Amino acid sequence: MNLLNSDHFWQFACTLYAKPEQQTTLLALQNQQGKNVNLCLLLLYLDSLNLSINTQQLNELTQVVSEFDTHVLQPLRAARSYLKVNQNTISDYATIRAELLSAELKLEKQQQHMLIETANELELLEHSESNNIELYMKAT
């Protein structure tokens, strides 16, 4: 069993996501290819730890994020997008936007926690040249 830590992963993800080029790339993967940013970040985190996953494990991780994305994160993003387009008709838009962003960030952290819990149940292999993100990019 692995001993991956949600807080360490969160710090890794925040540091990586804070880099403008990484943020742009990850959002493009999400918006243009339907990839999950938190799963991408987890796979990069595993790469940094020299841990590899296989296709079956990737499928398990994808399944973990899929339902949460569908029922929680995507509707919240759609609401934020709708409000942004219609901000001139929304009283107190700035406050509402800030609160939605805060909620979304907390939910992203929850999804990362779910991913770490699942990853800790998998038998990950140590591999010095891990490229988990490439496996994800090839997946449909």
Secondary structure as GFF3:
##gff-version 3
##sequence-region A 1 140
A	DSSP	alpha_helix	6	17	.	.	.	ID=ss1
A	DSSP	alpha_helix	20	33	.	.	.	ID=ss2
A	DSSP	alpha_helix	37	48	.	.	.	ID=ss3
A	DSSP	beta_strand	51	52	.	.	.	ID=ss4
A	DSSP	alpha_helix	55	68	.	.	.	ID=ss5
A	DSSP	pi_helix	69	73	.	.	.	ID=ss6
A	DSSP	alpha_helix	74	85	.	.	.	ID=ss7
A	DSSP	three_ten_helix	87	89	.	.	.	ID=ss8
A	DSSP	alpha_helix	93	119	.	.	.	ID=ss9
A	DSSP	beta_strand	125	126	.	.	.	ID=ss10
A	DSSP	alpha_helix	132	138	.	.	.	ID=ss11
###
